[in-house]
């Protein structure tokens, strides 16, 4: 082991004494002390610098929270101005109304909005609203919707019995959803779908799910926490002509400032009136100001088109390199180009792990941060030169991956 990560290892040793598992990401740990920039000092644009002074082109962007890039001057200035006025005062604020109006205007499917701080809170609130609106209890899900108990019904750390109330279906086979409606007639309150689960994304699948949910009198929730604003200004539902009853948004909306919302039709959202969805920080206007600035930039500067084009450029380049070196790997959008990924496909699992590890380790050593098990995110701060630099390093890394294939 070199001294490349000396300071990171020192911070890790301190963390092990005071943070369970030593990671704030808990179950989503990305790296190991031998491989990674475990501790980051700063970020600007699409680059981060670790505590040892190493710089990286970042394709995680804090798991999709930064659509415009780190330390965006206009977004952060808007939030700072609100901090000067007081972002969390005791009563209602005009900014709450302005933010709700901006969100409702953006989404054709929405008449009203409620505010939260995280995607997990938003999806949980959406289900609670749907249950009250329908008077039913069961829900059906497809995708990752957060860390709350209902999202992980089979985890031994959550109360028993949730798996009978929270069912799952295969988003690429709508017939599996119909089977749940047949098994529990009149009992399903909502179906919540994360659109990135439909691979490849197909209008007919989205439309089939939406129509089926409506036919059975349940609430259709589109969980756009990951996809909103980066796939299109009006998000996935605008791209595919969907009209969900409820929509959840977060992540990219605040460009790093914690803000989330549930949006929806008046007939459903009115059920939230008087419901206990209150938390101390839900009315934080600094994060709302950051979100409004982010959405303005998304509209004015072609952000979705930019990240789509660069994501496709990266995907095409990685596929060409994999073919050049005869490495069994495929790059694709998960499911859209702004959310690319590279999957290694060697038939021998042990060899596949070695091939994948060789590639990602080599990319990290060359200053490119990619996740080996999670979709990546392109930001507006990424430029064509960053993609080209990444592909140049990928050619060197793919050579090393090829050597692992030959060692099989």
N, C-alpha and C positions, 0 to 999 in steps of 0.2 A: 504494500500500500504506500502511495506517495503522500506528500504533504499537501496535495491539492485541496483536501477537505479538512485540514487540521482544525480550523476554528469551528466548522460544522460539527465535528466529532466532539469537541469540547462542550458545545451547547447541548448536544444530544445527551452527554453524560449528566449534565445538570438537569435536563428535562426528565430523565428517567427517575429522578428522585422526587419530582413534584407533579408530574403529569402522567396519568394512567396510560400505559402503552407508549409514553413519550411523544405522542403525536396528537395534535389537535384534530387531525382528520380521522382518527380512530380507525374504522374499518376500511378507509380508502387510502391507506398508506401507499405512496407512490414509489419510494426509493429506499435504498439501504445506505449506511454510512460509507461503504466502499465505492458506491456507484454514483453518488448524487450530490447536488447542492442542497443538503438537508435544511439549511437555514438561509433565508433570503434577506438581504440587507435593503434592497430598493428595487423599484421597477419604474420604467418610463417607456411609453410607446408599447412596442411588442418585445422589449428586452428586460430581463431581470439580472441583478447582480447579487451573488451570494456573499456570505460574510467573509469568505476567503478572497474576494475580489474577482472571481470568475464570472464572465458574462455569458448569457444564453439568449438565443431567440426562443421565445416561449410560445408553445402551441397549446398550453393548457388555459392560460388567461384566467387563473383562479377558478378552474372548472366552469368556464363560460360566463363568469360574472362581468368581464370587461369586454364589451363589444367595440368600443372606440379606442381602447388602449389604456395602459396605466397612466395615472397622473394627468388625465386630460385637462388642460387649463380651463376650458370653458365650463365643463361640467363641475369641476371642483370650485371654480369661482362662484358659480350659482349657489352651490351648497354653502360656501363660506359666507356669502351675503346673508343667507337665511340664519346661519349660526349667530351672526351679529345681532339679528332681530330677536333671537330666541326660538329655537326649533321645536321646543316642547313646552307649550304654555298650557294653562289649566283648562281652557275651554276650546270650543270650535274655532277654526281659523278660516279665513277666506281662501287660503291656499288649498285646503281640503276640497273645496268646491271646484276650484280651478283644475286641480289634478283629476278629479272624477270626470269633469266635463271633457278634458283632453282625452282620457281613455275611452269614454263612451263614444266620442266623435270618431275615434280611430277604428273601432270595431263595429261593424254593421250588426253583429249579433247582440250587442250590449246596449242596455238602457240605464243601468245603474252599476255602481262599483263600491266595494268595501276594501279597506287598506289593511295590510299586514306587513311583516318584515321579511319573511323567508318563503321559499317555495313550499316547504313542508307545511308551514302554517296555512298557506293558501289552499293547498289540496285538502287538508283536513277541514278547513272552514267550508269549502265547497261541498263536501259530503254532508256536513251538518246542515247546511242550507237545503240541500236536496232532500234530506230525510224529513225536515220539517215541511217542505213544500209538498211532498207526496204522502206523508204519514206512513212511509214504509221504512224498513230497517236495513235490508241486505244491500250490498253494493258489489259490483263486478269491476275488476281492474285489469289493465294491460299496460305494464311499464313500471318504471321506477318513479315513485311519487314522494319520496322523502324517507325520514327515519322514524316517524311516529308509529305507535303500536299497530295501527290498522294497516300500515304499509308492509309490516313484517309479521304476519299472523302466525307463522310457524316457528318463529324464533323462540327459543326456550326462555328468554328474558321477558317476554310479554305475556299478559294473562291468557290462560287457556280458553278456547272456544271461539276466538276471533276468526278462525279459519272457516267456521260455519256461517259467519256474517259477511266476510270479505272473500269473495270468490275470484278466480282468475280465468281469463280466456285467451286464446291465441288470436292476436290481432290480425294475423295473416290468414285466418280461417274463420270467418264470421259465423260459420255454423256452430262453432263451439260456444258462442254467445247465445245463440238460439236455444241450445240445450239447457243453459241455465234458466232462461225464461220459462222453458217448458217444465223444468223441475221445480221452480218456485213461482208459480203464477200469482201475480198481484203482490209479490213480496219485495221485488227489487226496486230500490229507490233511485239508484243512479248507476251509470256505467261511465267510468273514467278511463280515458285513453290518452297515452302519451304518443303523439304522432310519429316520433322517431322509432316506434316499435313496428311500424308498417314498412317492411323492407322487401322489395323496393317500394317507395311511396306510390300508391295507385289510387286515383280518384274513386274508382269503383268500390274499393274496399272501404274507404272513408264514408262514402255515401251509403253503402250497405249497412254499416254499423249505425250511422246516424238514423237511418230510416227504421231499423229494427228497434232501436231504443225508443223512438217516438211511438212506434206502433204499440208498444207494450206499456206506454204511459210512464216511463221512467225519465229521469233527467240525464241528458247527454252532456258530459263534462269533457272538454278538451284541455288537457294539461299541457300548456305551451310554456312552461317554466324554462325549458331548454331552448325551444325553437322560436319563441316570440321575438320579432324585430330583426333577427339575423337572417331569416329565410326570405322575408319580404316585409315591407313597412307594415302591412296588415297581417303579417304572420302566416302560418300554414293555412289557417282557415280561409284567408283571402285568396291564397294561391289555388286552393282546391274548391272554392265556392261553398264552404261549410257554414252552417249556422248553429253552433252549439248553444245549448241552454245556458251553460256556464263555461267560463274560460279562466284558467289560472295563469298568471304571468309573474315573473320575477327575474332573477339572474341579470341578463343583459340590460334590462330596463333602467337600472340605476347606475350602470357603468361603475360598479364597485361599491356604491352606497346601498345599504340594505333596505330594500323596499319590495313589496309584493302586493298583488291585488287579486280579488275575485270579481269578474265582470259577468253580467248576464242579463237575460230578459227580465223585464219588470215583474211578470207574473211569478217568476221563481225567486228573484232577488228580494221581492217585498217580504218574503218569509224571514229575511235576516233582520227586519225591524224588531227591536226588542230582544233579539237573541243575544246571548252572552258570547260575543266575539271580541271582547275588549281586552286589550293589553296595554301596559303603560306606554310603550314606545310606538304604537301603531300610528299615532298622529304626527310623527316626526316630520317636520316640513323641510328640513335640510335634505333628506333623502328624496322627498318629492320634488324639490327644486332641481336636484341632480337628474332625476328621471325626466322632468320636463325639458331640461337642456339636452339630454341624450336623445329624446324623441325628436326634438327640433333638428338636431344634426342628422339623425337617420333620414329625415324627410328631405333636408336641403342638400345633402352631399352624396346621395346615392350609395349609402353604406351597404345596404343589402346586395346591390349589384357588385360592389367592390369585393366583398368577402366571398361572394359566390364565384366570381371570376378567378380570384386567387386560390380558392379551395380547389377548383377544377384544375387549375394549373399545377398545383401540388399533386393531386391525384394522378393526373396524366403522366407527370414526370416520374413519380414513384413506380407506376406500372411499367413504364418504358425501361426503367433501370432494373426492375425485377426480371423482365424478359431478357434484357441484355446479359445478365449474369446467371440466367436459368435458375433463379431462386423461386421456390413455390410460395408466392406471396401475391396478395391482391389488395390494392388500395381502392377505396370507394367512399362515398358520402354516407354517413350513418345518421339519417338516411339522405341528407342533403350535402351538397358540396361545401358549404361553410362549416360543416362538422365532419371533417375527413378522418380516415383511420387507415391503418395498414395491418392486414391480417396475414400471418404466416400459416402455411397449409401443408407442411410436411406430414406424410401419413404416419410416421413414427413419433409418438408424443414426446419422448425424451429428446429426440433430435430436433423436433420443432421448438421445444423450449430452449435448446442450445442455440439454434439459428436465430430465434427471436431475441434472446439475450445478447448475442453477439452484435446484432444490428443496433439495438437500443443503447447498449453500453457504448458502442462506438460513436453514435450520434451525440450522446451526452458528453463524451470526452472531447468532441469537436465543437461543443457549444450550442447544441440544439436540444431543447427539452421537449420530449414527446412522451406520451403515456402508452405503455405496452398493452393495457387492458381496458382503456376507456377512450371514447371519441375525443378528438382534438377540436380546437376552436380557432378559426381565423378571425382576426380583428381588423378594424379599419386602419389600425396603425401598421399592420403588415403591408409591405410594399413588394412589387415584383422582384426587386433585388434580394429581399429576404427569402423569397421562395427559391430563387436561383441559387443562393448560397446554401440553402437547405438541401437542394437537390445535388449540388456539388459534393457536399459532405455525405449524402446518401449513397453516392456511387462508391465512395471509399468504404462506407459501412457495409454495403451490400457485398463487396468483395470478401469481407471477413465472414459475413453470413454464409456465403457460398462455400467457404472452407469448412464450415461446420456441416454443411450438407454432404460434402465429400468424405468427411470423417465417419459418416454413418456406415 
